[in-house]
Amino acid sequence: MQVKVDIPDQFASFLVPPGSDAGRRLLEDSVAAAYRERRLTVEQVRQILGFATQMEVDPFLQRYEIYDYTVEDLKEDMAGLDELLGPRKSRKTA
């Protein structure tokens, strides 16, 4: 789908930095907002923006300060470290 957006000249620079591809910038802003609101998945973001792999999505999301690292993710990571290094209590030094 193609969408035409008319932005008054006096406001265009507030929405799209000079020298940027306005269409791409507005698309990326819309995709980031939709992902933040959980209306899109990582795979949908990848497809819409034409990225070859999901690995390219992470830096894109980081530019928009979207970090999908939950408390559950932290607990899983800590459990993995405990498996590798042993329980945290035994790693403490006196």
N, C-alpha and C positions, 0 to 999 in steps of 0.2 A: 504494500500500500504506500502510496505517496501522499504526503500531507503538505499543504502550502500554509505557511505561517507569515502573517504580516506583522512586523515589529516596527513601531515608529523609530525613525532614525535616531532621535534623541535618547532612546533607551537601549538601542541595540548593543552598544559597548558595555552596558551593565550585564547583559546576558551572555554575550559572546565576545571573548577577548579579540582585539584587532589581530588580523592575520590568521585567525582560526577558521576552520571549515565550519560554518554556522550549522549546516545540516547535521554533520557528525557530532558536533558539540551538543546540540539539542537532543539528538538521539541518545547519546551517552548519559546526559543528565536525566532523561526520562527513564532509561533502563536502570540506572543506579537507584532512582527513587522507587521504582517498581520492585526492585530486589529488596531494598531496605524495608518495604512494606510487605514483604513475603508474597508478592503477586507473581514473581518469577523465580525459577530455580537457577542454579549455577549453569546447568546445561542450556537452559533457554537463553541466559545472558550470553553464553559462548556462541550460540547459533545466531542470535540477533546481531551481535557485533562482529561476526565473521572470524572469530578466533579459531585457530586450528586445534588447540587443546584447552582443557580446563585449567591447566597451569597458567595460561595467559589471563584468566579471569581474576586471579588473586591480586596481581598488581593493579589491575583496573579498579577493583573494589577498594583497595588501599588508598588510591588517589581520592576516593570519595569518603575516606575514613570509615569504611564498613569492614568490621572485623568480626568474623563468625567464630569466635572462640568462646565457648560457654563454660560455665562452672563444671558441667558434666565432662567436657573435653579436658579440663584441668585435672579432674579426678582420675580420668582414664590415663592421662599422661603420668600422673604421680604413681598410679598403680603399676604402670609399665616400668618406671624407674625403680620402684620397690622390687620388682621381679629381677631386674638387672643388678641392682646394687645392694639388695637386702632391705629390710625394714628400716625406716628412718631413725627409729630409736637406737638401733645398733650402730648407725653412722655418726651419731653425736660424739664429740670428744669432750673430755672433762676439763 
